[in-house]
Amino acid sequence: MAEARTRLDQPRGERRPRRFRFDAEAFGKSTERIARFLGTGRYLVFQTIFILLWILVNAIPGITHFDPYTFTFLTLILSLQAAYAAPLILLAQNRQDDRDRVNLEADREEARQSKADLDYLAREIAAIRMALGEVATRDFLRAELARAEHARDND
């Protein structure tokens, strides 16, 4: 029973209340899908049709208007949409920036490796050229044989 008591000579373990947990990757992918949709012509057409219908229904006399004031409810809905759309688009852009940064670093590493390989091959070709300079080539041997033949014929 003495072990069950809190020890004052040691710090407490972390006691965090259980919070709502979510998969950040899944959330990020869904925000990218939403941001991609918000940037399409289809979305603009849907939005335009929705607003025009809203205005028509609330402007035609003799029909019960669900937005009786000067389109105050429409303004509220569009403001809420903008309040959520802007952070979603920024989140999607941040994720794209992160991917671009990783791709850029991979491209830089590949370029470094390619340059190192190219430098190595250039040194090898230079070494082969230097070694060939000391080796008798076919043209050199033919010229020497022709000169030897010419010298023998003159003797």
Contact map, one row per residue, 1 for C-alpha under 8 A:
11111000000000000000000000000000000000000000000000000000000000000000000000000000000000000000000000000000000000000000000000000000000000000000000000000000000
11111000000000000000000000000000000000000000000000000000000000000000000000000000000000000000000000000000000000000000000000000000000000000000000000000000000
11111100000000000000000000000000000000000000000000000000000000000000000000000000000000000000000000000000000000000000000000000000000000000000000000000000000
11111100000000000000000000000000000000000000000000000000000000000000000000000000000000000000000000000000000000000000000000000000000000000000000000000000000
11111110000000000000000000000000000000000000000000000000000000000000000000000000000000000000000000000000000000000000000000000000000000000000000000000000000
00111111000000000000000000000000000000000000000000000000000000000000000000000000000000000000000000000000000000000000000000000000000000000000000000000000000
00001111110000000000000000000000000000000000000000000000000000000000000000000000000000000000000000000000000000000000000000000000000000000000000000000000000
00000111111000000000000000000000000000000000000000000000000000000000000000000000000000000000000000000000000000000000000000000000000000000000000000000000000
00000011111000000000000000000000000000000000000000000000000000000000000000000000000000000000000000000000000000000000000000000000000000000000000000000000000
00000011111100000000000000000000000000000000000000000000000000000000000000000000000000000000000000000000000000000000000000000000000000000000000000000000000
00000001111110000000000000000000000000000000000000000000000000000000000000000000000000000000000000000000000000000000000000000000000000000000000000000000000
00000000011111000000000000000000000000000000000000000000000000000000000000000000000000000000000000000000000000000000000000000000000000000000000000000000000
00000000001111100000000000000000000000000000000000000000000000000000000000000000000000000000000000000000000000000000000000000000000000000000000000000000000
00000000000111110000000000000000000000000000000000000000000000000000000000000000000000000000000000000000000000000000000000000000000000000000000000000000000
00000000000011111000000000000000000000000000000000000000000000000000000000000000000000000000000000000000000000000000000000000000000000000000000000000000000
00000000000001111100000000000000000000000000000000000000000000000000000000000000000000000000000000000000000000000000000000000000000000000000000000000000000
00000000000000111110000000000000000000000000000000000000000000000000000000000000000000000000000000000000000000000000000000000000000000000000000000000000000
00000000000000011111000000000000000000000000000000000000000000000000000000000000000000000000000000000000000000000000000000000000000000000000000000000000000
00000000000000001111100000000000000000000000000000000000000000000000000000000000000000000000000000000000000000000000000000000000000000000000000000000000000
00000000000000000111110000000000000000000000000000000000000000000000000000000000000000000000000000000000000000000000000000000000000000000000000000000000000
00000000000000000011111000000000000000000000000000000000000000000000000000000000000000000000000000000000000000000000000000000000000000000000000000000000000
00000000000000000001111100100000000000000000000000000000000000000000000000000000000000000000000000000000000000000000000000000000000000000000000000000000000
00000000000000000000111111100000000000000000000000000000000000000000000000000000000000000000000000000000000000000000000000000000000000000000000000000000000
00000000000000000000011111110000000000000000000000000000000000000000000000000000000000000000000000000000000000000000000000000000000000000000000000000000000
00000000000000000000001111111000000000000000000000000000000000000000000000000000000000000000000000000000000000000000000000000000000000000000000000000000000
00000000000000000000001111111100000000000000000000000000000000000000000000000000000000000000000000000000000000000000000000000000000000000000000000000000000
00000000000000000000011111111110000000000000000000000000000000000000000000000000000000000000000000000000000000000000000000000000000000000000000000000000000
00000000000000000000000111111111000000000000000000000000000000000000000000000000000000000011001000000000000000000000000000000000000000000000000000000000000
00000000000000000000000011111111100000000000000000000000000000000000000000000000000000000000000000000000000000000000000000000000000000000000000000000000000
00000000000000000000000001111111110000000000000000000000000000000000000000000000000000000000000000000000000000000000000000000000000000000000000000000000000
00000000000000000000000000111111111000000000000000000000000000000000000000000000000000011011000000000000000000000000000000000000000000000000000000000000000
00000000000000000000000000011111111100000000000000000000000000000000000000000000000000011011000000000000000000000000000000000000000000000000000000000000000
00000000000000000000000000001111111110000000000000000000000000000000000000000000000000000000000000000000000000000000000000000000000000000000000000000000000
00000000000000000000000000000111111111000000000000000000000000000000000000000000000000010000000000000000000000000000000000000000000000000000000000000000000
00000000000000000000000000000011111111100000000000000000000000000000000000000000000010011001000000000000000000000000000000000000000000000000000000000000000
00000000000000000000000000000001111111110000000000000000000000000000000000000000000000000000000000000000000000000000000000000000000000000000000000000000000
00000000000000000000000000000000111111110110000000000000000000000000000000000000000000000000000000000000000000000000000000000000000000000000000000000000000
00000000000000000000000000000000011111110011000000000000000000000000000000000000000010000000000000000000000000000000000000000000000000000000000000000000000
00000000000000000000000000000000001111111010000000000000000000000000000000000000000000000000000000000000000000000000000000000000000000000000000000000000000
00000000000000000000000000000000000111111111000000000000000000000000000000000000000000000000000000000000000000000000000000000000000000000000000000000000000
00000000000000000000000000000000000000111111100000000000000000000000000000000000000000000000000000000000000000000000000000000000000000000000000000000000000
00000000000000000000000000000000000010011111110000000000000000000000000000000000000000000000000000000000000000000000000000000000000000000000000000000000000
00000000000000000000000000000000000011111111111000000000000000000000000000000000000000000000000000000000000000000000000000000000000000000000000000000000000
00000000000000000000000000000000000001011111111100000000000000000000000000000000000000000000000000000000000000000000000000000000000000000000000000000000000
00000000000000000000000000000000000000001111111110000000000000000000000000000000000000000000000000000000000000000000000000000000000000000000000000000000000
00000000000000000000000000000000000000000111111111000000000000000000000000000000000000000000000000000000000000000000000000000000000000000000000000000000000
00000000000000000000000000000000000000000011111111100000000000000000000000000000000000000000000000000000000000000000000000000000000000000000000000000000000
00000000000000000000000000000000000000000001111111110000000000000000000000000000000000000000000000000000000000000000000000000000000000000000000000000000000
00000000000000000000000000000000000000000000111111111000000000000000000000000000000000000000000000000000000000000000000000000000000000000000000000000000000
00000000000000000000000000000000000000000000011111111100000000000000000000000000000000000000000000000000000000000000000000000000000000000000000000000000000
00000000000000000000000000000000000000000000001111111110000000000000000001000000000000000000000000000000000000000000000000000000000000000000000000000000000
00000000000000000000000000000000000000000000000111111111000000000000000000000000000000000000000000000000000000000000000000000000000000000000000000000000000
00000000000000000000000000000000000000000000000011111111100000000000000000000000000000000000000000000000000000000000000000000000000000000000000000000000000
00000000000000000000000000000000000000000000000001111111110000000000000001000000000000000000000000000000000000000000000000000000000000000000000000000000000
00000000000000000000000000000000000000000000000000111111111000000000001000000000000000000000000000000000000000000000000000000000000000000000000000000000000
00000000000000000000000000000000000000000000000000011111111100000000000000000000000000000000000000000000000000000000000000000000000000000000000000000000000
00000000000000000000000000000000000000000000000000001111111100101000000000000000000000000000000000000000000000000000000000000000000000000000000000000000000
00000000000000000000000000000000000000000000000000000111111100111111001000000000000000000000000000000000000000000000000000000000000000000000000000000000000
00000000000000000000000000000000000000000000000000000011111110001000000000000000000000000000000000000000000000000000000000000000000000000000000000000000000
00000000000000000000000000000000000000000000000000000001111111100000000000000000000000000000000000000000000000000000000000000000000000000000000000000000000
00000000000000000000000000000000000000000000000000000000001111100000000000000000000000000000000000000000000000000000000000000000000000000000000000000000000
00000000000000000000000000000000000000000000000000000000000111110000000000000000000000000000000000000000000000000000000000000000000000000000000000000000000
00000000000000000000000000000000000000000000000000000000110111111000000000000000000000000000000000000000000000000000000000000000000000000000000000000000000
00000000000000000000000000000000000000000000000000000000010001111100000000000000000000000000000000000000000000000000000000000000000000000000000000000000000
00000000000000000000000000000000000000000000000000000000111000111111000000000000000000000000000000000000000000000000000000000000000000000000000000000000000
00000000000000000000000000000000000000000000000000000000010000011111000000000000000000000000000000000000000000000000000000000000000000000000000000000000000
00000000000000000000000000000000000000000000000000000000010000001111111111000000000000000000000000000000000000000000000000000000000000000000000000000000000
00000000000000000000000000000000000000000000000000000000010000001111111000000000000000000000000000000000000000000000000000000000000000000000000000000000000
00000000000000000000000000000000000000000000000000000000000000000011111110000000000000000000000000000000000000000000000000000000000000000000000000000000000
00000000000000000000000000000000000000000000000000000000000000000011111100000000000000000000000000000000000000000000000000000000000000000000000000000000000
00000000000000000000000000000000000000000000000000000010010000000011111111100000000000000000000000000000000000000000000000000000000000000000000000000000000
00000000000000000000000000000000000000000000000000000000000000000010111111110000000000000000000000000000000000000000000000000000000000000000000000000000000
00000000000000000000000000000000000000000000000000000000000000000010101111111000000000000000000000000000000000000000000000000000000000000000000000000000000
00000000000000000000000000000000000000000000000000100100000000000010001111111100000000000000000000000000000000000000000000000000000000000000000000000000000
00000000000000000000000000000000000000000000000000000000000000000000001111111110000000000000000000000000000000000000000000000000000000000000000000000000000
00000000000000000000000000000000000000000000000000000000000000000000000111111111000000000000000000000000000000000000000000000000000000000000000000000000000
00000000000000000000000000000000000000000000000000000000000000000000000011111111100000000000000000000000000000000000000000000000000000000000000000000000000
00000000000000000000000000000000000000000000000000000000000000000000000001111111110000000000000000000000000000000000000000000000000000000000000000000000000
00000000000000000000000000000000000000000000000000000000000000000000000000111111111000000000000000000000000000000000000000000000000000000000000000000000000
00000000000000000000000000000000000000000000000000000000000000000000000000011111111100000000000000000000000000000000000000000000000000000000000000000000000
00000000000000000000000000000000000000000000000000000000000000000000000000001111111110000000000000000000000000000000000000000000000000000000000000000000000
00000000000000000000000000000000000000000000000000000000000000000000000000000111111111000000000000000000000000000000000000000000000000000000000000000000000
00000000000000000000000000000000000000000000000000000000000000000000000000000011111111100000000000000000000000000000000000000000000000000000000000000000000
00000000000000000000000000000000000000000000000000000000000000000000000000000001111111110000000000000000000000000000000000000000000000000000000000000000000
00000000000000000000000000000000001001000000000000000000000000000000000000000000111111111000000000000000000000000000000000000000000000000000000000000000000
00000000000000000000000000000000000000000000000000000000000000000000000000000000011111111100000000000000000000000000000000000000000000000000000000000000000
00000000000000000000000000000000000000000000000000000000000000000000000000000000001111111110000000000000000000000000000000000000000000000000000000000000000
00000000000000000000000000000011011000000000000000000000000000000000000000000000000111111111000000000000000000000000000000000000000000000000000000000000000
00000000000000000000000000000011001000000000000000000000000000000000000000000000000011111111100000000000000000000000000000000000000000000000000000000000000
00000000000000000000000000000000000000000000000000000000000000000000000000000000000001111111110000000000000000000000000000000000000000000000000000000000000
00000000000000000000000000010011000000000000000000000000000000000000000000000000000000111111111000000000000000000000000000000000000000000000000000000000000
00000000000000000000000000010011001000000000000000000000000000000000000000000000000000011111111100000000000000000000000000000000000000000000000000000000000
00000000000000000000000000000000000000000000000000000000000000000000000000000000000000001111111110000000000000000000000000000000000000000000000000000000000
00000000000000000000000000000000000000000000000000000000000000000000000000000000000000000111111111000000000000000000000000000000000000000000000000000000000
00000000000000000000000000010000000000000000000000000000000000000000000000000000000000000011111111100000000000000000000000000000000000000000000000000000000
00000000000000000000000000000000000000000000000000000000000000000000000000000000000000000001111111110000000000000000000000000000000000000000000000000000000
00000000000000000000000000000000000000000000000000000000000000000000000000000000000000000000111111111000000000000000000000000000000000000000000000000000000
00000000000000000000000000000000000000000000000000000000000000000000000000000000000000000000011111111100000000000000000000000000000000000000000000000000000
00000000000000000000000000000000000000000000000000000000000000000000000000000000000000000000001111111110000000000000000000000000000000000000000000000000000
00000000000000000000000000000000000000000000000000000000000000000000000000000000000000000000000111111111000000000000000000000000000000000000000000000000000
00000000000000000000000000000000000000000000000000000000000000000000000000000000000000000000000011111111100000000000000000000000000000000000000000000000000
00000000000000000000000000000000000000000000000000000000000000000000000000000000000000000000000001111111110000000000000000000000000000000000000000000000000
00000000000000000000000000000000000000000000000000000000000000000000000000000000000000000000000000111111111000000000000000000000000000000000000000000000000
00000000000000000000000000000000000000000000000000000000000000000000000000000000000000000000000000011111111100000000000000000000000000000000000000000000000
00000000000000000000000000000000000000000000000000000000000000000000000000000000000000000000000000001111111110000000000000000000000000000000000000000000000
00000000000000000000000000000000000000000000000000000000000000000000000000000000000000000000000000000111111111000000000000000000000000000000000000000000000
00000000000000000000000000000000000000000000000000000000000000000000000000000000000000000000000000000011111111100000000000000000000000000000000000000000000
00000000000000000000000000000000000000000000000000000000000000000000000000000000000000000000000000000001111111110000000000000000000000000000000000000000000
00000000000000000000000000000000000000000000000000000000000000000000000000000000000000000000000000000000111111111000000000000000000000000000000000000000000
00000000000000000000000000000000000000000000000000000000000000000000000000000000000000000000000000000000011111111100000000000000000000000000000000000000000
00000000000000000000000000000000000000000000000000000000000000000000000000000000000000000000000000000000001111111110000000000000000000000000000000000000000
00000000000000000000000000000000000000000000000000000000000000000000000000000000000000000000000000000000000111111111000000000000000000000000000000000000000
00000000000000000000000000000000000000000000000000000000000000000000000000000000000000000000000000000000000011111111100000000000000000000000000000000000000
00000000000000000000000000000000000000000000000000000000000000000000000000000000000000000000000000000000000001111111110000000000000000000000000000000000000
00000000000000000000000000000000000000000000000000000000000000000000000000000000000000000000000000000000000000111111111000000000000000000000000000000000000
00000000000000000000000000000000000000000000000000000000000000000000000000000000000000000000000000000000000000011111111100000000000000000000000000000000000
00000000000000000000000000000000000000000000000000000000000000000000000000000000000000000000000000000000000000001111111110000000000000000000000000000000000
00000000000000000000000000000000000000000000000000000000000000000000000000000000000000000000000000000000000000000111111111000000000000000000000000000000000
00000000000000000000000000000000000000000000000000000000000000000000000000000000000000000000000000000000000000000011111111100000000000000000000000000000000
00000000000000000000000000000000000000000000000000000000000000000000000000000000000000000000000000000000000000000001111111110000000000000000000000000000000
00000000000000000000000000000000000000000000000000000000000000000000000000000000000000000000000000000000000000000000111111111000000000000000000000000000000
00000000000000000000000000000000000000000000000000000000000000000000000000000000000000000000000000000000000000000000011111111100000000000000000000000000000
00000000000000000000000000000000000000000000000000000000000000000000000000000000000000000000000000000000000000000000001111111110000000000000000000000000000
00000000000000000000000000000000000000000000000000000000000000000000000000000000000000000000000000000000000000000000000111111111000000000000000000000000000
00000000000000000000000000000000000000000000000000000000000000000000000000000000000000000000000000000000000000000000000011111111100000000000000000000000000
00000000000000000000000000000000000000000000000000000000000000000000000000000000000000000000000000000000000000000000000001111111110000000000000000000000000
00000000000000000000000000000000000000000000000000000000000000000000000000000000000000000000000000000000000000000000000000111111111000000000000000000000000
00000000000000000000000000000000000000000000000000000000000000000000000000000000000000000000000000000000000000000000000000011111111100000000000000000000000
00000000000000000000000000000000000000000000000000000000000000000000000000000000000000000000000000000000000000000000000000001111111110000000000000000000000
00000000000000000000000000000000000000000000000000000000000000000000000000000000000000000000000000000000000000000000000000000111111111000000000000000000000
00000000000000000000000000000000000000000000000000000000000000000000000000000000000000000000000000000000000000000000000000000011111111100000000000000000000
00000000000000000000000000000000000000000000000000000000000000000000000000000000000000000000000000000000000000000000000000000001111111111000000000000000000
00000000000000000000000000000000000000000000000000000000000000000000000000000000000000000000000000000000000000000000000000000000111111110000000000000000000
00000000000000000000000000000000000000000000000000000000000000000000000000000000000000000000000000000000000000000000000000000000011111110000000000000000000
00000000000000000000000000000000000000000000000000000000000000000000000000000000000000000000000000000000000000000000000000000000001111111000000000000000000
00000000000000000000000000000000000000000000000000000000000000000000000000000000000000000000000000000000000000000000000000000000000111111101100000000000000
00000000000000000000000000000000000000000000000000000000000000000000000000000000000000000000000000000000000000000000000000000000000100111111100000000000000
00000000000000000000000000000000000000000000000000000000000000000000000000000000000000000000000000000000000000000000000000000000000000011111110000000000000
00000000000000000000000000000000000000000000000000000000000000000000000000000000000000000000000000000000000000000000000000000000000000001111111000000000000
00000000000000000000000000000000000000000000000000000000000000000000000000000000000000000000000000000000000000000000000000000000000000011111111100000000000
00000000000000000000000000000000000000000000000000000000000000000000000000000000000000000000000000000000000000000000000000000000000000011111111110000000000
00000000000000000000000000000000000000000000000000000000000000000000000000000000000000000000000000000000000000000000000000000000000000000111111111000000000
00000000000000000000000000000000000000000000000000000000000000000000000000000000000000000000000000000000000000000000000000000000000000000011111111100000000
00000000000000000000000000000000000000000000000000000000000000000000000000000000000000000000000000000000000000000000000000000000000000000001111111110000000
00000000000000000000000000000000000000000000000000000000000000000000000000000000000000000000000000000000000000000000000000000000000000000000111111111000000
00000000000000000000000000000000000000000000000000000000000000000000000000000000000000000000000000000000000000000000000000000000000000000000011111111100000
00000000000000000000000000000000000000000000000000000000000000000000000000000000000000000000000000000000000000000000000000000000000000000000001111111110000
00000000000000000000000000000000000000000000000000000000000000000000000000000000000000000000000000000000000000000000000000000000000000000000000111111111000
00000000000000000000000000000000000000000000000000000000000000000000000000000000000000000000000000000000000000000000000000000000000000000000000011111111100
00000000000000000000000000000000000000000000000000000000000000000000000000000000000000000000000000000000000000000000000000000000000000000000000001111111110
00000000000000000000000000000000000000000000000000000000000000000000000000000000000000000000000000000000000000000000000000000000000000000000000000111111111
00000000000000000000000000000000000000000000000000000000000000000000000000000000000000000000000000000000000000000000000000000000000000000000000000011111111
00000000000000000000000000000000000000000000000000000000000000000000000000000000000000000000000000000000000000000000000000000000000000000000000000001111111
00000000000000000000000000000000000000000000000000000000000000000000000000000000000000000000000000000000000000000000000000000000000000000000000000000111111
00000000000000000000000000000000000000000000000000000000000000000000000000000000000000000000000000000000000000000000000000000000000000000000000000000011111
